[in-house]
Amino acid sequence: MNNVTVSRKAHFNAAHRLYRKDWDDAQNNAVFDKCSNPYYHGHNYELIVSVTGKIDTETGYVMDMKVLKDLIKEHVEEPFDHKNLNEQVAEFASLNPTAENMAVVIWEKLRPHITSAHALSVTLYETPRNFVQFSGPN
């Protein structure tokens, strides 16, 4: 039987600041520009979580989408939505909350809850034109 990919979209709003604590303001501004604003800035993030695997012959599902919806709500939306990522999300206490790092963190939060027989991919839109995708370690 062929592999099929199912995907679930989600949305959350969050603020962050891109900067390195070990750099001075000039270097942070040179690298991160206005994203290094010390008063933070926010995004309306769009998230697509995709699970790839064989179709279960009993249910006809790759994965129950209600289960995937609930996992995203519990492990991503609730901890990230309307939060200051730098200040309120433990994973970013010492990790710069770039879209790339956020996608990896989201993948790591969801991976333990998806059967190992299925591949997991996270696509995170920071803006309608800027997005990243992470499918796990190489």
PyRosetta script that sets phi, psi and omega in degrees:
from pyrosetta import init, pose_from_sequence

init()
pose = pose_from_sequence("MNNVTVSRKAHFNAAHRLYRKDWDDAQNNAVFDKCSNPYYHGHNYELIVSVTGKIDTETGYVMDMKVLKDLIKEHVEEPFDHKNLNEQVAEFASLNPTAENMAVVIWEKLRPHITSAHALSVTLYETPRNFVQFSGPN")
pose.set_psi(1, 144.1)
pose.set_omega(1, -177.5)
pose.set_phi(2, -76.5)
pose.set_psi(2, 155.5)
pose.set_omega(2, 171.8)
pose.set_phi(3, -78.3)
pose.set_psi(3, 143.8)
pose.set_omega(3, 177.3)
pose.set_phi(4, -130.1)
pose.set_psi(4, 144.1)
pose.set_omega(4, 177.4)
pose.set_phi(5, -107.2)
pose.set_psi(5, 128.2)
pose.set_omega(5, 172.9)
pose.set_phi(6, -112.1)
pose.set_psi(6, 146.2)
pose.set_omega(6, -176.3)
pose.set_phi(7, -135.9)
pose.set_psi(7, 148.5)
pose.set_omega(7, 177.5)
pose.set_phi(8, -128.1)
pose.set_psi(8, 131.5)
pose.set_omega(8, 176.2)
pose.set_phi(9, -94.1)
pose.set_psi(9, 147.4)
pose.set_omega(9, 175.8)
pose.set_phi(10, -145.5)
pose.set_psi(10, 169.9)
pose.set_omega(10, -176.1)
pose.set_phi(11, -144.5)
pose.set_psi(11, 141.4)
pose.set_omega(11, 170.7)
pose.set_phi(12, -152.6)
pose.set_psi(12, 156.8)
pose.set_omega(12, 177.3)
pose.set_phi(13, -111.6)
pose.set_psi(13, 137.5)
pose.set_omega(13, 178.9)
pose.set_phi(14, -155.5)
pose.set_psi(14, 154.7)
pose.set_omega(14, 176.4)
pose.set_phi(15, -108.9)
pose.set_psi(15, 153.3)
pose.set_omega(15, 175.1)
pose.set_phi(16, -159.5)
pose.set_psi(16, 170.9)
pose.set_omega(16, 172.8)
pose.set_phi(17, -133.8)
pose.set_psi(17, 128.9)
pose.set_omega(17, 175.8)
pose.set_phi(18, -93.2)
pose.set_psi(18, 116.9)
pose.set_omega(18, 178.3)
pose.set_phi(19, -169.5)
pose.set_psi(19, 162.6)
pose.set_omega(19, 173.1)
pose.set_phi(20, -113.1)
pose.set_psi(20, 130.1)
pose.set_omega(20, -178.4)
pose.set_phi(21, -65.0)
pose.set_psi(21, -27.0)
pose.set_omega(21, -177.8)
pose.set_phi(22, -85.8)
pose.set_psi(22, 0.8)
pose.set_omega(22, 176.0)
pose.set_phi(23, -105.8)
pose.set_psi(23, 152.5)
pose.set_omega(23, 174.5)
pose.set_phi(24, -80.2)
pose.set_psi(24, 171.5)
pose.set_omega(24, -177.0)
pose.set_phi(25, -59.1)
pose.set_psi(25, -37.8)
pose.set_omega(25, -178.3)
pose.set_phi(26, -62.4)
pose.set_psi(26, -45.1)
pose.set_omega(26, -179.4)
pose.set_phi(27, -69.3)
pose.set_psi(27, -41.7)
pose.set_omega(27, 176.3)
pose.set_phi(28, -59.4)
pose.set_psi(28, -44.5)
pose.set_omega(28, 179.4)
pose.set_phi(29, -65.6)
pose.set_psi(29, -37.1)
pose.set_omega(29, 179.5)
pose.set_phi(30, -64.9)
pose.set_psi(30, -37.5)
pose.set_omega(30, -176.9)
pose.set_phi(31, -87.5)
pose.set_psi(31, -47.0)
pose.set_omega(31, -171.6)
pose.set_phi(32, -102.8)
pose.set_psi(32, -6.8)
pose.set_omega(32, 176.6)
pose.set_phi(33, 52.3)
pose.set_psi(33, -136.1)
pose.set_omega(33, -175.5)
pose.set_phi(34, -69.1)
pose.set_psi(34, -12.9)
pose.set_omega(34, 175.4)
pose.set_phi(35, -71.5)
pose.set_psi(35, -9.8)
pose.set_omega(35, 178.0)
pose.set_phi(36, -96.2)
pose.set_psi(36, 14.3)
pose.set_omega(36, 179.3)
pose.set_phi(37, -52.7)
pose.set_psi(37, 122.2)
pose.set_omega(37, -177.9)
pose.set_phi(38, -64.7)
pose.set_psi(38, -12.7)
pose.set_omega(38, 177.3)
pose.set_phi(39, -97.1)
pose.set_psi(39, 6.7)
pose.set_omega(39, 176.0)
pose.set_phi(40, 74.7)
pose.set_psi(40, 172.4)
pose.set_omega(40, 174.8)
pose.set_phi(41, -153.8)
pose.set_psi(41, 163.6)
pose.set_omega(41, -173.7)
pose.set_phi(42, -126.3)
pose.set_psi(42, 165.7)
pose.set_omega(42, 178.1)
pose.set_phi(43, -139.0)
pose.set_psi(43, 153.7)
pose.set_omega(43, 169.1)
pose.set_phi(44, -100.5)
pose.set_psi(44, 93.5)
pose.set_omega(44, -174.4)
pose.set_phi(45, -77.9)
pose.set_psi(45, 139.3)
pose.set_omega(45, 170.6)
pose.set_phi(46, -113.2)
pose.set_psi(46, 133.1)
pose.set_omega(46, -176.1)
pose.set_phi(47, -123.1)
pose.set_psi(47, 135.9)
pose.set_omega(47, 171.8)
pose.set_phi(48, -123.9)
pose.set_psi(48, 121.0)
pose.set_omega(48, 177.3)
pose.set_phi(49, -108.7)
pose.set_psi(49, 124.0)
pose.set_omega(49, -177.9)
pose.set_phi(50, -117.9)
pose.set_psi(50, 137.6)
pose.set_omega(50, 178.9)
pose.set_phi(51, -123.5)
pose.set_psi(51, 128.3)
pose.set_omega(51, -178.1)
pose.set_phi(52, -118.2)
pose.set_psi(52, 132.4)
pose.set_omega(52, 178.2)
pose.set_phi(53, -177.2)
pose.set_psi(53, -173.3)
pose.set_omega(53, 178.7)
pose.set_phi(54, -76.9)
pose.set_psi(54, 149.3)
pose.set_omega(54, 175.1)
pose.set_phi(55, -76.7)
pose.set_psi(55, 128.2)
pose.set_omega(55, 176.3)
pose.set_phi(56, -67.0)
pose.set_psi(56, 125.9)
pose.set_omega(56, -176.2)
pose.set_phi(57, -69.2)
pose.set_psi(57, -23.6)
pose.set_omega(57, 179.3)
pose.set_phi(58, -81.3)
pose.set_psi(58, -42.3)
pose.set_omega(58, -174.9)
pose.set_phi(59, -98.9)
pose.set_psi(59, -24.1)
pose.set_omega(59, -173.1)
pose.set_phi(60, 80.8)
pose.set_psi(60, 2.9)
pose.set_omega(60, -179.6)
pose.set_phi(61, -98.8)
pose.set_psi(61, 149.3)
pose.set_omega(61, 160.4)
pose.set_phi(62, -77.8)
pose.set_psi(62, -46.5)
pose.set_omega(62, 177.1)
pose.set_phi(63, -152.8)
pose.set_psi(63, 141.5)
pose.set_omega(63, 176.3)
pose.set_phi(64, -63.9)
pose.set_psi(64, 118.0)
pose.set_omega(64, -176.5)
pose.set_phi(65, -65.7)
pose.set_psi(65, -27.0)
pose.set_omega(65, 175.7)
pose.set_phi(66, -65.2)
pose.set_psi(66, -40.8)
pose.set_omega(66, 177.1)
pose.set_phi(67, -63.4)
pose.set_psi(67, -45.0)
pose.set_omega(67, 179.0)
pose.set_phi(68, -62.8)
pose.set_psi(68, -43.0)
pose.set_omega(68, 177.2)
pose.set_phi(69, -57.6)
pose.set_psi(69, -45.2)
pose.set_omega(69, -178.8)
pose.set_phi(70, -67.5)
pose.set_psi(70, -37.4)
pose.set_omega(70, 177.7)
pose.set_phi(71, -63.9)
pose.set_psi(71, -43.3)
pose.set_omega(71, 179.0)
pose.set_phi(72, -64.1)
pose.set_psi(72, -43.1)
pose.set_omega(72, 179.8)
pose.set_phi(73, -60.9)
pose.set_psi(73, -47.9)
pose.set_omega(73, -176.1)
pose.set_phi(74, -69.7)
pose.set_psi(74, -42.9)
pose.set_omega(74, -169.8)
pose.set_phi(75, -99.1)
pose.set_psi(75, -12.5)
pose.set_omega(75, -179.3)
pose.set_phi(76, -125.5)
pose.set_psi(76, -60.0)
pose.set_omega(76, -174.0)
pose.set_phi(77, -62.1)
pose.set_psi(77, -50.7)
pose.set_omega(77, -178.1)
pose.set_phi(78, -62.3)
pose.set_psi(78, -45.1)
pose.set_omega(78, -179.6)
pose.set_phi(79, -75.1)
pose.set_psi(79, -23.8)
pose.set_omega(79, -173.7)
pose.set_phi(80, -104.3)
pose.set_psi(80, -30.7)
pose.set_omega(80, -170.0)
pose.set_phi(81, -66.0)
pose.set_psi(81, 130.3)
pose.set_omega(81, -179.6)
pose.set_phi(82, 55.9)
pose.set_psi(82, 39.6)
pose.set_omega(82, 178.0)
pose.set_phi(83, -117.8)
pose.set_psi(83, 156.3)
pose.set_omega(83, 166.9)
pose.set_phi(84, -90.0)
pose.set_psi(84, 107.5)
pose.set_omega(84, -172.8)
pose.set_phi(85, -59.0)
pose.set_psi(85, -42.1)
pose.set_omega(85, -179.5)
pose.set_phi(86, -61.7)
pose.set_psi(86, -37.7)
pose.set_omega(86, -170.5)
pose.set_phi(87, -100.0)
pose.set_psi(87, -26.6)
pose.set_omega(87, -169.7)
pose.set_phi(88, -117.3)
pose.set_psi(88, -6.5)
pose.set_omega(88, -178.7)
pose.set_phi(89, -116.2)
pose.set_psi(89, 114.1)
pose.set_omega(89, -171.6)
pose.set_phi(90, -53.8)
pose.set_psi(90, -37.9)
pose.set_omega(90, -177.6)
pose.set_phi(91, -60.6)
pose.set_psi(91, -23.6)
pose.set_omega(91, -176.7)
pose.set_phi(92, -104.8)
pose.set_psi(92, 13.9)
pose.set_omega(92, 176.5)
pose.set_phi(93, -61.3)
pose.set_psi(93, -34.7)
pose.set_omega(93, 178.9)
pose.set_phi(94, -131.4)
pose.set_psi(94, 13.2)
pose.set_omega(94, 179.8)
pose.set_phi(95, -121.4)
pose.set_psi(95, 124.7)
pose.set_omega(95, -179.3)
pose.set_phi(96, -61.6)
pose.set_psi(96, 123.2)
pose.set_omega(96, -174.2)
pose.set_phi(97, -81.1)
pose.set_psi(97, 57.2)
pose.set_omega(97, 172.8)
pose.set_phi(98, -70.9)
pose.set_psi(98, 163.1)
pose.set_omega(98, 176.8)
pose.set_phi(99, -59.1)
pose.set_psi(99, -36.9)
pose.set_omega(99, 179.4)
pose.set_phi(100, -61.9)
pose.set_psi(100, -49.3)
pose.set_omega(100, 179.3)
pose.set_phi(101, -66.1)
pose.set_psi(101, -36.4)
pose.set_omega(101, 178.1)
pose.set_phi(102, -62.3)
pose.set_psi(102, -43.0)
pose.set_omega(102, 179.7)
pose.set_phi(103, -61.4)
pose.set_psi(103, -41.2)
pose.set_omega(103, 178.2)
pose.set_phi(104, -65.0)
pose.set_psi(104, -45.2)
pose.set_omega(104, 179.8)
pose.set_phi(105, -61.2)
pose.set_psi(105, -44.3)
pose.set_omega(105, 179.3)
pose.set_phi(106, -61.9)
pose.set_psi(106, -44.8)
pose.set_omega(106, 178.5)
pose.set_phi(107, -58.9)
pose.set_psi(107, -45.6)
pose.set_omega(107, -178.9)
pose.set_phi(108, -64.8)
pose.set_psi(108, -32.3)
pose.set_omega(108, 178.7)
pose.set_phi(109, -72.3)
pose.set_psi(109, -34.1)
pose.set_omega(109, -176.9)
pose.set_phi(110, -88.6)
pose.set_psi(110, -32.3)
pose.set_omega(110, -172.7)
pose.set_phi(111, -52.0)
pose.set_psi(111, -43.0)
pose.set_omega(111, -178.3)
pose.set_phi(112, -64.2)
pose.set_psi(112, -15.0)
pose.set_omega(112, -175.5)
pose.set_phi(113, -102.3)
pose.set_psi(113, 0.2)
pose.set_omega(113, 179.2)
pose.set_phi(114, -112.2)
pose.set_psi(114, 130.3)
pose.set_omega(114, -178.3)
pose.set_phi(115, -52.6)
pose.set_psi(115, 142.0)
pose.set_omega(115, -177.4)
pose.set_phi(116, -65.8)
pose.set_psi(116, -15.7)
pose.set_omega(116, 176.9)
pose.set_phi(117, -72.9)
pose.set_psi(117, -13.0)
pose.set_omega(117, -178.8)
pose.set_phi(118, -110.1)
pose.set_psi(118, 141.4)
pose.set_omega(118, 174.1)
pose.set_phi(119, -82.2)
pose.set_psi(119, 148.5)
pose.set_omega(119, -179.7)
pose.set_phi(120, -124.3)
pose.set_psi(120, 135.8)
pose.set_omega(120, 176.7)
pose.set_phi(121, -135.9)
pose.set_psi(121, 140.3)
pose.set_omega(121, 179.6)
pose.set_phi(122, -121.1)
pose.set_psi(122, 127.1)
pose.set_omega(122, 172.8)
pose.set_phi(123, -117.5)
pose.set_psi(123, 124.7)
pose.set_omega(123, -177.0)
pose.set_phi(124, -121.2)
pose.set_psi(124, 120.2)
pose.set_omega(124, 175.4)
pose.set_phi(125, -94.6)
pose.set_psi(125, 118.2)
pose.set_omega(125, 175.0)
pose.set_phi(126, -84.9)
pose.set_psi(126, -36.2)
pose.set_omega(126, 172.2)
pose.set_phi(127, -137.5)
pose.set_psi(127, 169.5)
pose.set_omega(127, 178.5)
pose.set_phi(128, -58.7)
pose.set_psi(128, -23.3)
pose.set_omega(128, -178.4)
pose.set_phi(129, -107.7)
pose.set_psi(129, -11.4)
pose.set_omega(129, -178.5)
pose.set_phi(130, -116.3)
pose.set_psi(130, 119.0)
pose.set_omega(130, 179.7)
pose.set_phi(131, -149.0)
pose.set_psi(131, 159.2)
pose.set_omega(131, 178.9)
pose.set_phi(132, -130.3)
pose.set_psi(132, 156.7)
pose.set_omega(132, 177.5)
pose.set_phi(133, -133.5)
pose.set_psi(133, 137.9)
pose.set_omega(133, 176.8)
pose.set_phi(134, -134.2)
pose.set_psi(134, 130.3)
pose.set_omega(134, -177.4)
pose.set_phi(135, -119.8)
pose.set_psi(135, 16.9)
pose.set_omega(135, 177.3)
pose.set_phi(136, 107.6)
pose.set_psi(136, 167.2)
pose.set_omega(136, -178.7)
pose.set_phi(137, -66.0)
pose.set_psi(137, 152.3)
pose.set_omega(137, 179.8)
pose.set_phi(138, -72.6)
pose.dump_pdb("model.pdb")
